[in-house]
Amino acid sequence: MADAALEKAYAQVTVARSGVPVVRAFFDAPTFTVTYVVHDAETLRAAVIDSVLTFDPAAGRTGHEAIDPVIAYIDEQGLSVDWHLETHAHADHLSAAPYLQQKLGGQIAIGAHICEVQQTFGSLFNAGADFRRDGSDFDHLWSDGDQFMIGNLAVTVLHVPGHTPACVAYVIGDAVFVGDTMFMPDYGTARADFPGGDARTLFRSLRRLLELPPETRLFLCHDYLPAGRDRYMWETTVGDQRRTNIHAHDGVSEDEFVAMREARDATLAMPRLILPSVQVNMRAGHMPPPDDNGVSYLKIPINQL
């Protein structure tokens, strides 16, 4: 294993039994998104991963129905939140990280390649010179192989692009929060046709994650309840994925995966909330600056996606 960042993560997983993270999942049915609270049982230090702000696109109204149960749980458990971690700039929901930060403190962080996403979508939305494309809307940017702590829990960041250029996975003890790189084995893998996405790059990121020990727990950002299953699920293992993932199990070649992924992506509609989501999430969950009447507006570029 010549991959230095992956070697760190592999070693971390294999010694993690003395520091297994406590993981609590919150599923938001309207966006099919899972928010995680991860904490260290010894110190009660915590991180929130991929939080969801409720948004009604017809009315243009935000709400906190999806995230208030997360805050209630954190209060009940007596946790102190150090981090609001994003796996990428989501195209299917608005981040609640600024709201959580206001209520709980902590820093908002994402992968350093968010700058590429900001360049691409800053142009798409004609965000203007005042929109910073250097990642500075976020409190911290992660590079591949970076390590930090949540209490006594070591965390390693893995850059896993393909779905977007900025996707990262967080290895926390024996658990990995993989964002949108993959779904449950019976649903497969993420699309790779968004601006900056690439199916071949996604395959290599998937295989990188699947080099972790087979008992490694994988926590997924979404579940879409495929035919034949009657309940939502978001936890699996490396071993399960290698054996049975319908798109990326052992034995699927890179060329086979790319052909499948590109053909499948060509049939998919854009996510319902992609336009509001990306222009907010590229700003670390903040709304665009208000106009001179004090109101923030979201743009809809016509015939651009």
Buried (B, 14 or more C-beta within 10 A) or exposed (E): EEBEBBBBBBEBBEEBEEBBBBBBBBBBEBBBBBBBBBBBEEBBBBBBBBBBBBBEEEEEEBEBEBBBEBBEBBEEBEBBBBBBBBBBBBBBBBBBBBBBBEBBEBBBBBBBBBBBBBBBBBBBBEBEEEBEBEBEBBBBBBEBBBBBEBBEBBBBBBBBBBBBBBBBBBBBBBBBBBBBBBBBBBBBBBBBBBBBBBBBBBBBBBBBBBBBBEEBBBBBBBBEBEEEEEEBBBBBBBBBBBEEBBBBBEEBEEEEBBEBBBEBBEEEEEBBBBBBBBBBBBBBBBBBEEEEEEEEEBEEEEEEE
